[in-house]
Amino acid sequence: MKYKSLLSLMVTLIIIGMGVFAPIPAIAEPDPVFKPIIGEIRNKLPSNLVFRLPDRLPIAVTREMSPKLTFDANSEWAHLSLEDENCPPRFNKKGSRGYELVCRLFSVTSSTLTSTYYQRNQIKPGSRTTAVQLSRNLRGYHLQGLDWSKVSWIQDNIYFQIYSAVPAGKLIEVARSMVANSQVISGR
């Protein structure tokens, strides 16, 4: 009986010890290109939203560019756009196909599930849409355009959507990293 109690105590201590020393998931720092705007995001982000930034962007997004970051938010959504400040004049008209493909290199949007943005922009299953597994418990959707793609998902009751003209596989990997270990910025 004495040995059973001692064995039970040792097993309990081992289990507790394993729990204490279990690895804690790391929260990655955002890609350095985002550092200049993190303070603005924290100041403008409403309390009902969170914002996720990727810890790395594909080289195709950041090479040979002069980054221009813009952030806008209201009570329902927040949007960050990474653009090339040296965008050729023939493409720099917002809303044009050339602008989207050449000037806007990456964007992130988060919104509430009751927002007009979510109602209008949620990616639904369809002919150009593919379901993608972003983590063991989280599924998202990839929408392929002609020269661009978007990935969206819902995490913690917030809708996230990212956009870029990089290859689909690279954008899906960015989304997976954002789901798993991105820095989450909470609203005020």
N, C-alpha and C positions, 0 to 999 in steps of 0.2 A: 504494500500500500504506500509506503514511504517513497519507494522508487517511482511509482505511478505519479504521485504528486510532484516529485522533482522533475520527471520527464514532462509532465503537463506544463510546469512552470517554464522549463527551457523552451518548449515549443512556442508558448505564448510570447516569451521574450524575443525569440527569433522572428516571429510574425510581426511584432511591434517594431523591431529593429529594421526589418525590410521596408515597412511602411514609412519609417522616418527617413530612410536613405533612398527612397524611390526617387528617380529623376523627376524634376519639375519641368514641365514644358517651358521652353524658352520663348520669350516674346522678343521678336527681332526688331531692331531699329529700322525705321523706314529708309528706303533708298536715299542716298545723300542728296539727290536732286530735289527732294521734298523738304529738306530742313529749313529753307528760308520762309516757308509758308505755314509751318506747324503752329506758330503763335497766333497767326491770323485765324486759322481753323478753330483753335480753342476759343478765341474771342467771339467768333461769329456763329459757331455751331449752337443751335437751340438745344435746350435740355432734354427734349424728347428724342433726340437722334444720337447715334454714334457714327464715327467715321473710321474706316480702315484704310491704311496705306500699305502698299506692297513693300517688302523688304528688298526687293530687287526688281529691276525692269530689264527687259531684253536689250542687248547692245544695240539692236536696230532702232530702238526708241531714243537712246541717249547719245549715240555717236554723232560727232560733228554737228552739234546744235547749240544754239544759245537759248537755254530754257526760259520760257515765260510761263509763270504759274498764275492762274486766276482761280479764285475761290468765291463762291456765292452761296448763300443759304437763306432760307425763310423758315417758317414754322413747320413745313412739311417735307422739305428736301434740302440736300446740300450737294454741291457739284464742284469738283476740282478738275481743271483742264490744264494739261501740260502741252504747250504749243512751242513751236520754233519761232523765236522772235525775229529771226532772219528769213522768214517765209518770203518766197518770191512774190513780188507785187501782183503778178497775174493770178495768184491763188489766195491772197489775203482777204477776200470777201467772205465773211462768216455766212454760213448757210449754203455755200457752193460745194459741189462735189470735190473740187480741187482743194479747197480749204480743209475739208474733212480728211482727205488722204495725204496731203503734203504738210499742212500746218499744224493740225491737231494730232499730236503723236500718241496721246494717251489721255483717258479721262476716267474718273471714278464718280459715281453718284450714289448717295444713300437716301432713302426716303421712307416715310411711314407707309404702312400698308393701306391707309385710308386716303393717301394723297392722290391728287389728280395726276401727278407724274407717274405714280405706280399704275394707276388705272389705264393710262395711255401708253406706257412704255414697257410694261411687263412682257417678257418674252414667253410666248405660249408655244406649246408643241405644234409643229407644222412641217411643211415640206423642206424648209431651209433650217429648221431647228433640230438640235440633237440634245438629248438628255446626257449630262456628264456627271460622273461621280466625283465630287470635290473633296470628300472625306468619307470615312466609314459611315457616318450618319447623315451626310448632307449631299443632296443632289442639286445641281444647277442646270442651266440651259445655255447652250451655245447657239448663237445665230450667225450664220455665215452670209456676208454680203459679197459683192463682186471682188473688192480689194480691201475689205475690212471685216472685222468680226466683233461681236459683243458676247460677254458671258454675264449671266445674272444668277442670283441666288437669294434666298431668304435665310437670314441668320439672326437669332435673338429678336425675332419680330421686326426686323429692319430689312428692307429690300436693297440689295447692292447690285450695281451694274457697272461693268468696266468695258471700255471701248479702245480699240487700237487697230492699226493697219498691219500689225505684225502677223505672222502665220498663226493659224488657229491653235495649234499645239502649244505654242509659246504663251499665248494669252490664257489658255486653260491652266497652264502651270502657274502663271501669276495669280490666277483666281485661287488655285489650291493653296498657294503659300499664304494668301490673304486670309483664307478660311482658317488655316491651321495655326499660324503664328504671327500674324501682323499686329502691329501696335494699334490698339483701339483708342481713339480719342473721343472722350465723352463730352457732351454738350454742357454748357454752363448750368 
